[in-house]
């Protein structure tokens, strides 16, 4: 019943570091041929050789839902490449996301995390960030967040992660309120041959096995199996927290071409055993699921048509409750150019069958089963006003089961100087729609469903991106956000109880996000990032007894520093420092991670990673019930491919 406890506590108010799983590959003639057929992306070795100027031209797709160079993207977007992932030494997706300076990552316990962009972080409150895996949403309609303990993705299969801070409602709809994380996995053409990776350390163990081949010269396929064991964290008194976890994931992907048609089919299944540890008793929970996704792309009318459909099943079984959801999603998109205009048109429909049953006598959802629908239409037009000056107008219209119709517009203006510098500004509207807990949760005599509506945001952004020299690049972004109708908890007049979720909260936030890189030499790159956040809100509104707890618990600042050094042709050293400001009840901290990698051959690599090297014990969240401590750890890994 952890999900209901999540909602009830809001009414009143993961993954120990581990190791480098390298993916250095020697391209074969067969693989190169498939890449030419399918348009496969660069290998890790290619990315490792890219200069900062070349990295600025790496294609991203999340900002405009069409390919464009990173240097041309008028948004606060940070890209985590496959090479960054390999050299991070991370063994879980949330730990990889620490590389993005525009995200705040708070580890709650061995498997749970709270992750947000531009505020509102916390296990109960990080509900304004949309996360996609190959275009498939993993955003939960039960609590408006992501169950990070369920998404133990195989990191070796990820091509890149595009992290956008700022609203994305005009293209991605409601719930892309404060940002979008778009995880893009590799084409099967880029994963030919066999890869075996194993690792173990003081806290965790991981393995991954992958094999890929050709489909008669017209395409490629791969299949994989991976697993993990997460050691327990520590209670705040230093004892074991009984929250260890383990899991297995398997899947396959095929990409092929038939004439002008490009087809993709992929599927995944997973089975994780995690632990509910609010009471430190180690109550086991099983998290299972699977998905299948198909995508068809072809040229049409001077542009490109894409049709995508997926089915996703998710199940969480813990003592006292069972959650199940089945999602069917169909989307169509057409990107085309004519004259000075670059148009993207699209539509989609999603059906979610949600079921949540609990043992008698406690909190429950009424009704226990719901069928939720989401229908959308969107359009975006990038207009070249003159050389280097582009106006972007976009809007999305949505209709959903809980809040009805939503209109989410966006206006952006970008000026690119002849030298390549990009100055941009934007005004956007975004929203977060109600979830099942906010609409259906009942605690008899204490909490009853209310008429909770969508939370709303008006965002103002200004950004600048530049490569002033071939050895330096940077991006700086400022934002000012105005939030209305935030979640509050109201009393019943005269009787006080039952309580109800309501929309009486207001807040403004502002801050700056900046990051950049400098090549000291061809073998040594330094990268740094800093983000600041200021929040202004009234926690004493008479219509809210929660103290506006939905505003979250965020640090005022976060600083990251990373060094990537090729000591020799075969040895690489990565050092990462992060400094995070105070939370309401948690002191600021400075922490360091270090990874040493040896490429014994083009096919064999060893690595040793140390995490949390500065402090004996560290707490990252102010959650009074779930907060756990983490200490130093070491992890060794071996990877071979042939």
Beta strands, then each sheet from edge to edge (+ up, - down):
strand 1: 59-60
strand 2: 68-69
strand 3: 76-81
strand 4: 104-107
strand 5: 113-116
strand 6: 129-133
strand 7: 136-137
strand 8: 158-165
strand 9: 179-185
strand 10: 193-201
strand 11: 205-214
strand 12: 219-230
strand 13: 245-258
strand 14: 261-276
strand 15: 283-300
strand 16: 303-318
strand 17: 321-338
strand 18: 341-358
strand 19: 364-365
strand 20: 369-386
strand 21: 389-400
strand 22: 404-416
strand 23: 422-432
strand 24: 441-442
strand 25: 455-469
strand 26: 472-492
strand 27: 496-521
strand 28: 524-532
strand 29: 534-537
strand 30: 557-566
strand 31: 571-580
strand 32: 589-599
strand 33: 604-611
strand 34: 618-619
strand 35: 629-630
strand 36: 633-641
sheet 1: 1+ 2-
sheet 2: 3+ 8- 9+ 6+ 7-
sheet 3: 4+ 5-
sheet 4: 29+ 27- 26+ 25- 23+ 22- 21+ 20- 18+ 17- 16+ 15- 14+ 13- 12+ 11- 10+ 36- 33+ 32- 31+ 30- 28+
sheet 5: 19+ 24-
sheet 6: 34+ 35-
end
